[in-house]
Amino acid sequence: MTEIAVVHCGQLVPVSGPIVEDGAFVIRGGKVDWVGKTDEVPKGLEEFDAQGMVVTPGLVDAHTHTVFAGNRLDEFEWRSKGATYQEIAENGGGIRSTMNATRDCEDLKTQVKKHQLRLVRNGTTTFETKTGYGLKPELELQHLEVADAGVATVKKTFLGAHALPPEFEGNLEGYINALIEILPEAKKLGASAVDAFIEAGYFTPEVTRLYLQTAKKLGMEVHLHVDQLGPQKGAQFAAEMKATTADHLEYTDEEGIRALFVAGVTPVLLPASVYGLGKTKYPDAKAMMKAGLPFCLATDYNPGSSPTPSLPFVMGLACRYMGMTPAQALVACTSIPSQTLGLGDRKGSISPGFDADFVIWPYKDYREIAYWIGDVMPERVAIAGEFI
């Protein structure tokens, strides 16, 4: 669609401005050139008829793990019988289980593309993705090379500090030092950020502080998994490190929320992982909103705790269990994560000058995206003005 007008959008939801009934927009060279009402569209353009359906920007997912192979079906069954996250890990499941499957995979590139296409088919056109299932330093670098399958706009994060690999059993500091040594190469391979899993039994603030400081000196951002499994004051550590994002935050209290606000750290909330683990304690989004702290919603797409590529499902969970409105949930899946990923001038809005990434939904009201459960799929998805 080099030059075309998308017309008869029943609700055109630009996110950055008010909803336009019977809206339209013009695409030129993969960018949005004009936005308005259908009866105001410039004459002489080829037209694509949205047939009265809802049109939103392409969704933006700020937290995914798409570089993996295999599944964790056994754990799914164990969890249904009452096993905890920690019990599963102690019995050979968890991150190391996926590590083994990923290391054994003969064609990881194909697996990554399959995972990323699942995101796109659910309306996501931009996403962050992490390594973290190789865990040997050299494999983590190799996984960065295949982390962008070329199906969407991808931001790569180096998550070597996801779990301790068997090669470094009992030597947490040795593993972190090995990761520090390869950070310059990780950056060369396109990692714009590093991440670490800060939880009891995994990594601590003390052992990761130098690792994160080194990454920042290299010009990399810091994302952190914190306060997911218990109250570890991870939010305060993210604030201390001036991280770009603090992710999960199920157990973050008001003190932690204040620390994030003061430090300018953006929360990334992952309600599908709460659901996937069979838990009921969701992040305190209401307290964050009351504090004036903007946050993202993301899928946490991974084979263990959150095997879903659907941001609409995440939006529905946020509306049902976290006190968000459909409008707030949509903003948390478009404009806020685009800013968090450093793409706020290109993604997350249908506005002149932005990339023509958009989704046509088979609904009359945008609130249906979060309302319907288990059957929310786009009619069409376009990236840079081209339908996928």
C-alpha positions in Angstrom: 0.0 0.0 0.0 2.4 2.7 -1.2 -0.4 5.3 -1.3 -3.9 4.4 -0.1 -6.8 5.6 2.1 -8.2 3.3 4.7 -11.9 4.3 4.9 -15.1 3.6 6.8 -13.4 2.7 10.1 -16.5 2.4 12.2 -14.4 3.5 15.2 -11.0 4.8 14.3 -9.1 4.8 17.6 -5.9 6.7 17.1 -5.0 6.5 20.9 -3.3 9.8 20.8 -6.6 11.6 20.2 -10.4 11.2 20.3 -12.2 8.3 18.5 -13.3 9.2 15.0 -16.6 7.7 13.9 -16.5 6.6 10.3 -12.9 7.5 10.4 -10.2 7.3 7.7 -6.5 7.7 7.3 -4.1 8.0 4.4 -0.9 5.9 4.1 2.0 7.1 2.0 5.3 5.2 1.9 4.5 3.1 4.9 3.6 6.1 7.1 0.4 7.6 8.2 0.0 10.9 6.2 -3.5 12.1 7.1 -6.2 11.3 9.6 -9.9 12.4 9.5 -13.4 11.3 8.6 -14.2 9.2 5.5 -16.2 12.0 3.8 -13.1 14.3 4.1 -10.6 11.9 2.4 -8.5 13.5 -0.3 -9.8 12.6 -3.8 -8.1 10.4 -6.3 -6.7 7.8 -3.9 -7.1 4.1 -4.0 -9.3 3.0 -1.0 -9.4 0.1 1.3 -12.8 -0.3 3.0 -12.7 -1.3 6.7 -16.5 -2.0 6.5 -17.4 -0.2 9.7 -15.0 -2.2 11.9 -12.9 -0.9 14.7 -9.3 0.1 13.8 -6.6 0.7 16.3 -2.8 1.1 16.2 -0.8 -2.1 16.1 -0.4 -3.4 19.7 3.0 -3.1 21.4 4.2 -5.8 23.8 6.9 -4.7 26.1 7.8 -8.1 27.6 8.0 -11.4 25.7 10.3 -14.5 25.7 10.1 -15.8 22.1 13.5 -17.4 21.9 12.7 -20.9 23.0 11.8 -24.4 21.9 9.6 -27.1 23.4 6.8 -26.7 25.9 6.2 -27.3 29.6 3.1 -29.5 29.5 4.2 -31.7 32.4 4.5 -28.6 34.6 1.0 -27.5 33.5 -0.3 -30.7 34.8 1.7 -30.6 38.0 0.5 -27.1 38.7 -3.1 -28.2 38.2 -2.4 -30.6 41.0 -1.1 -27.9 43.3 2.6 -27.8 42.7 4.2 -24.4 43.3 6.6 -22.5 41.0 9.5 -23.3 43.4 8.5 -27.0 43.7 8.5 -27.4 40.0 11.9 -25.8 39.6 13.3 -28.0 42.4 12.1 -31.1 40.5 13.8 -30.3 37.2 11.1 -28.1 35.7 11.0 -24.4 35.2 13.5 -22.3 33.3 16.1 -25.1 33.1 13.5 -27.4 31.5 13.1 -24.9 28.6 16.9 -24.4 28.6 17.4 -28.1 27.8 14.7 -28.1 25.1 16.2 -24.9 23.5 19.7 -26.2 23.6 18.6 -29.4 21.9 16.7 -27.6 19.2 18.2 -28.1 15.7 16.3 -25.2 14.1 15.7 -22.6 16.7 15.3 -19.9 14.1 12.2 -21.5 12.8 10.8 -21.9 16.3 11.4 -18.2 17.0 9.6 -17.2 13.8 6.6 -19.4 14.7 6.4 -17.8 18.2 6.7 -14.2 16.8 4.1 -14.9 14.1 1.7 -15.9 16.9 2.1 -12.5 18.4 1.5 -10.8 15.1 -1.6 -12.8 14.4 -3.0 -11.6 17.7 -2.6 -7.9 16.7 0.9 -7.2 18.0 3.1 -5.4 15.5 6.0 -4.3 17.8 7.5 -6.2 20.7 10.4 -6.6 23.0 11.9 -10.1 23.2 14.4 -11.6 25.6 17.0 -14.3 25.5 17.4 -16.4 28.6 16.9 -20.0 27.6 20.5 -20.7 26.5 22.2 -19.7 29.7 25.7 -20.6 28.5 27.2 -17.2 27.6 28.0 -18.3 24.1 24.5 -19.6 23.5 23.0 -16.4 24.8 24.9 -14.5 22.2 23.8 -17.0 19.5 20.2 -16.5 20.6 20.5 -12.8 20.2 21.3 -13.5 16.5 18.0 -15.2 15.9 15.9 -13.1 18.2 14.5 -11.0 15.4 12.6 -13.3 12.9 11.8 -10.3 10.6 8.0 -10.5 11.0 7.6 -7.2 13.0 9.5 -4.5 14.8 11.6 -6.2 17.5 13.7 -4.8 20.4 16.1 -7.3 21.8 16.9 -7.7 25.5 19.8 -9.8 26.9 18.5 -12.0 29.7 21.5 -14.1 30.5 20.7 -13.6 34.2 17.5 -15.7 34.0 18.6 -18.7 36.0 21.9 -20.3 37.0 22.9 -22.9 34.4 24.3 -26.3 35.5 27.7 -25.5 34.2 28.0 -22.8 37.0 26.2 -24.7 39.7 27.1 -23.2 43.1 29.0 -20.3 41.4 26.6 -17.4 41.0 29.3 -14.8 41.0 31.3 -16.7 38.4 28.3 -16.8 36.1 27.6 -13.1 36.5 31.3 -12.3 35.7 31.0 -14.4 32.6 28.0 -12.4 31.5 29.8 -9.2 32.2 32.6 -10.2 29.8 30.2 -10.7 26.9 28.0 -7.6 27.4 29.9 -5.6 24.7 29.3 -8.4 22.2 25.6 -8.6 23.2 25.3 -4.9 22.4 27.0 -5.4 19.0 24.4 -8.1 18.3 21.6 -5.7 18.8 20.6 -6.0 22.5 19.4 -2.6 23.6 18.8 -3.7 27.2 19.8 -6.2 29.8 17.5 -8.0 32.2 17.8 -10.1 35.4 15.4 -12.3 37.3 15.7 -10.8 40.8 13.9 -13.4 43.0 14.8 -15.6 46.0 16.7 -18.7 44.6 17.7 -16.9 41.4 19.6 -13.6 41.4 20.0 -11.0 44.1 20.6 -7.2 43.9 24.0 -7.7 45.4 25.3 -10.1 42.8 23.8 -8.3 39.8 24.6 -4.7 40.7 27.9 -4.6 38.9 26.5 -6.5 35.9 23.7 -3.9 35.5 26.0 -0.9 36.1 28.4 -2.3 33.4 25.5 -2.6 30.9 24.5 1.0 31.6 28.0 2.2 31.0 27.8 0.5 27.6 24.7 2.5 26.8 22.3 -0.4 27.4 19.0 0.0 29.3 18.0 -2.0 32.3 14.8 -4.1 32.6 14.2 -6.1 35.7 12.0 -9.0 36.7 11.1 -8.1 40.3 8.6 -8.8 43.1 6.9 -11.6 41.1 7.1 -14.5 43.6 7.3 -12.6 46.9 8.0 -9.2 48.5 11.7 -8.8 47.8 11.8 -4.9 47.6 12.7 -5.5 43.9 10.9 -2.3 42.9 13.2 -0.3 45.2 16.2 -2.0 43.6 14.9 -1.1 40.1 14.5 2.5 41.3 18.1 2.4 42.7 19.4 1.2 39.3 17.3 3.8 37.4 16.0 0.9 35.3 13.8 1.7 32.3 11.3 -0.9 33.4 10.4 -2.9 36.4 8.4 -6.0 35.3 5.9 -8.2 37.2 5.5 -6.3 40.6 2.8 -8.6 41.9 4.1 -8.1 45.5 5.2 -4.4 45.2 3.7 -2.2 47.9 3.0 1.5 48.0 6.6 2.2 49.2 7.9 0.5 46.1 5.4 2.3 43.8 6.6 5.6 45.2 10.2 4.6 44.6 9.4 3.8 41.0 7.5 7.0 40.5 10.4 9.2 41.9 13.0 7.3 39.8 10.9 7.5 36.6 10.8 3.7 36.2 7.9 2.4 34.1 6.2 -0.8 35.4 5.4 -3.6 33.0 2.5 -5.6 34.4 2.0 -9.2 33.3 -1.4 -10.4 34.5 -1.4 -13.5 32.2 1.5 -14.9 34.2 -0.5 -14.5 37.4 -3.4 -16.4 35.6 -0.9 -19.0 34.2 0.6 -19.8 37.5 -2.9 -20.2 39.1 -2.4 -17.3 41.5 -4.8 -14.6 42.4 -2.5 -11.7 43.5 -2.4 -9.3 40.6 -0.2 -6.2 40.5 -1.7 -3.2 42.3 -2.6 -1.2 39.2 -5.1 0.9 41.1 -2.4 2.2 43.5 -0.1 2.9 40.5 -2.8 4.9 38.8 -3.5 6.8 42.0 0.2 7.6 42.3 0.2 8.9 38.7 2.6 6.2 37.6 2.0 5.1 33.9 2.5 1.5 33.1 2.5 -1.1 30.3 0.6 -4.3 30.0 2.4 -7.1 28.3 1.9 -10.9 27.7 5.1 -12.3 29.2 4.8 -14.8 26.4 6.8 -17.9 27.5 6.3 -21.7 27.7 6.0 -21.9 31.4 4.1 -19.2 33.3 2.4 -17.4 30.4 1.9 -19.4 27.2 -0.3 -16.8 25.5 0.5 -14.4 22.6 -2.7 -12.4 23.1 -2.6 -8.9 24.3 -6.4 -8.7 24.1 -6.6 -11.5 26.7 -4.2 -9.5 28.9 -6.4 -6.4 28.5 -9.4 -8.4 29.5 -7.6 -9.7 32.7 -6.5 -6.1 33.5 -10.1 -4.9 33.2 -11.5 -7.7 35.3 -8.9 -8.1 38.0 -6.9 -4.9 38.1 -9.5 -2.1 38.0 -8.6 -0.8 34.5 -11.0 0.5 31.9 -10.8 -0.7 28.3 -9.4 2.7 27.3 -6.7 2.5 29.9 -5.8 -1.0 28.9 -5.5 -0.1 25.2 -3.2 2.8 26.0 -1.1 0.4 28.2 -0.7 -1.8 25.1 0.1 0.9 22.6 1.4 4.3 23.3 3.0 3.7 26.8 5.0 0.7 25.7 6.1 2.3 22.5 7.6 5.2 24.5 9.2 2.7 26.9 10.8 0.9 24.0 12.1 4.2 22.6 9.7 4.1 19.7 7.2 6.7 20.9 7.6 8.9 17.8 6.9 6.0 15.5 4.6 3.4 17.1 1.5 3.1 19.2 -0.7 5.7 17.5 -2.5 6.3 14.2 -1.1 9.8 13.7 0.6 11.7 10.8 4.3 10.7 10.7 3.8 7.4 12.5 4.4 4.0 11.0 1.3 2.7 9.4 1.0 -0.3 11.8 -2.7 -0.9 12.5 -5.2 -3.6 13.3 -8.7 -4.0 12.0 -10.9 -5.7 14.6 -14.2 -7.5 13.7 -16.2 -5.3 16.2 -18.3 -2.1 16.3 -16.9 -0.9 19.7 -13.3 -0.9 20.7 -14.2 -2.1 24.2 -15.1 -5.5 22.7 -11.3 -6.2 22.3 -11.1 -6.6 26.1 -14.6 -7.8 26.6 -14.8 -11.0 24.6 -12.9 -13.9 26.1 -10.9 -16.5 24.1 -12.2 -15.4 20.7 -10.5 -12.1 20.0 -8.6 -12.2 16.8 -8.0 -9.4 14.3 -9.7 -9.3 10.9 -6.5 -7.8 9.4 -3.1 -6.8 10.7 -0.8 -4.3 8.8 2.8 -3.3 9.4 4.2 -0.3 7.6 1.1 -0.2 5.5 1.3 -3.8 4.3 -1.2 -6.4 5.3 0.4 -9.5 7.0 
